[in-house]
Amino acid sequence: GAITGALGAVLGGARACVGPDDPISRATVTFASAGNVTSVSVSGGAVGKPAEGCIKAALSKAKVAPFAEASYSAPVTIRH
C-alpha cells in the first residue's frame, strides 16, 4: 500500500509528460531499502523522446518509509 500511495502521489506529474494522443508508456520504479527511488526505466511510446526524461524525473520524486528488503521494484502505466 505504501508503494502504491507513493507512486500515486507523483503519477500526475508523469502523466503530464505525455499527450492525449501518445501511446501508453510503462515504467519500472525501483526503491532502495531507505525508501528512495534508485532507478526508473521507461518502455513504450515515450522512449527516446523528451517525455522519457520527464517521466523519469517525475517518478524519481516518490518516497516511502524505509523497509527491510534490499530493494523493491514496482510497475507503473503512464497514459494521459
Secondary structure, DSSP 8 states (H G I E B T S, - for coil): -HHHHHHHHHHHHHHTTS-TTS--EEEEEEEETTSBEEEEEEEETTTTSHHHHHHHHHHTT-B----SSSEEEEEEEE--
